[in-house]
Amino acid sequence: MLGGRTRDLLELGSGYGRDAVFFARHGFRVQGVELALETGQVGAPRSTGGEGSFALVPGDAQGFLERQPAHSADAVYSNLFYNMDFTAPEHRVLFRSVWRVLRPGGLHLYSVRSTRDPWFGRGRSKGKDRYEIEPGGITLHFFSRAYADWVGSARFSPVARAEAREGKSDFPVRLLYVVDRARGARASVRNRRARAL
Ligand SMILES: C[S@@+](CC[C@H](N)C(=O)[O-])C[C@H]1O[C@@H](n2cnc3c(N)ncnc32)[C@H](O)[C@@H]1O
């Protein structure tokens, strides 16, 4: 799915960069953003041999996306990032920014804990499909397929959805894997108009 001319990949919420390194080893030029990184941990792009390289940037994903030139990325990827405590309007803003940086036809690929995850419904409700798992602890936003379809619908066409159980037996998680393709600007406007009628 990522073959062909796909080269420039952005990752949101990279953590320690495990996936960024994986993609770089497979020839991608990866830039990842991670809120928990210290400024001193910023690295110049590092080569992994061949044509691949990766660089991790500390900071917030929204600001990172806004600093990228429009239509400069072939793919935007994230693993378990959109489950963080984002509201639906915040997701829509992020998705709009992802669409702006993607070349028309570029891919938005992400995995998220699904509404069939064992933790879904645990803790205190903070709004639709959002739960504060433990008092004062993290809030997670779980994704249904319908939500994934809706949140990308203004600017993306669905390519694939799949669900699977992952994790260890003492910490099972159920993930929804989503692949969307960025529509061109004209198609997005047409689609919005059609939905407004
Ligand atoms: C569940 S972890 C997943 C990390 C990594 N993708 C992985 O698969 O191991 C979510 C990551 O998103 C980061 N994060 C949360 N909010 C963020 C934001 N607004 N901008 C950038 N990173 C963020 C967190 O610091 C955390 O490292």
The ligand as an SDF file (V2000), in Angstrom:
LIG
                    3D

 27 29  0  0  0  0  0  0  0  0999 V2000
    0.0860    5.8090   23.1580 C   0  0  0  0  0  0  0  0  0  0  0  0
    1.5380    6.6880   22.7850 S   0  0  0  0  0  0  0  0  0  0  0  0
    2.0380    5.9320   21.2420 C   0  0  0  0  0  0  0  0  0  0  0  0
    3.4930    6.1710   20.9330 C   0  0  0  0  0  0  0  0  0  0  0  0
    4.0090    5.5190   19.6370 C   0  0  0  0  0  0  0  0  0  0  0  0
    3.2810    5.9640   18.4870 N   0  0  0  0  0  0  0  0  0  0  0  0
    3.9660    4.0120   19.7480 C   0  0  0  0  0  0  0  0  0  0  0  0
    3.2830    3.3790   18.9680 O   0  0  0  0  0  0  0  0  0  0  0  0
    4.6560    3.4820   20.6230 O   0  0  0  0  0  0  0  0  0  0  0  0
    0.9160    8.2780   22.2460 C   0  0  0  0  0  0  0  0  0  0  0  0
    2.0240    9.2910   22.0690 C   0  0  0  0  0  0  0  0  0  0  0  0
    1.4730   10.5110   21.5810 O   0  0  0  0  0  0  0  0  0  0  0  0
    2.1520   11.5820   22.2230 C   0  0  0  0  0  0  0  0  0  0  0  0
    1.2830   12.7600   22.1630 N   0  0  0  0  0  0  0  0  0  0  0  0
    0.1320   12.9840   22.8420 C   0  0  0  0  0  0  0  0  0  0  0  0
   -0.4100   14.1620   22.5000 N   0  0  0  0  0  0  0  0  0  0  0  0
    0.4150   14.7050   21.5700 C   0  0  0  0  0  0  0  0  0  0  0  0
    0.3920   15.9130   20.8210 C   0  0  0  0  0  0  0  0  0  0  0  0
   -0.5880   16.8170   20.9670 N   0  0  0  0  0  0  0  0  0  0  0  0
    1.3900   16.1470   19.9310 N   0  0  0  0  0  0  0  0  0  0  0  0
    2.4140   15.2430   19.7790 C   0  0  0  0  0  0  0  0  0  0  0  0
    2.4880   14.0820   20.4560 N   0  0  0  0  0  0  0  0  0  0  0  0
    1.5030   13.8080   21.3490 C   0  0  0  0  0  0  0  0  0  0  0  0
    2.3880   11.0730   23.6340 C   0  0  0  0  0  0  0  0  0  0  0  0
    3.4180   11.7780   24.2950 O   0  0  0  0  0  0  0  0  0  0  0  0
    2.7260    9.6170   23.3650 C   0  0  0  0  0  0  0  0  0  0  0  0
    4.1090    9.4180   23.1980 O   0  0  0  0  0  0  0  0  0  0  0  0
  1  2  1  0
  2  3  1  0
  2 10  1  0
  3  4  1  0
  4  5  1  0
  5  6  1  0
  5  7  1  0
  7  8  2  0
  7  9  1  0
 10 11  1  0
 11 12  1  0
 11 26  1  0
 12 13  1  0
 13 14  1  0
 13 24  1  0
 14 15  1  0
 14 23  1  0
 15 16  2  0
 16 17  1  0
 17 18  1  0
 17 23  2  0
 18 19  1  0
 18 20  2  0
 20 21  1  0
 21 22  2  0
 22 23  1  0
 24 25  1  0
 24 26  1  0
 26 27  1  0
M  CHG  2   2   1   9  -1
M  END
$$$$
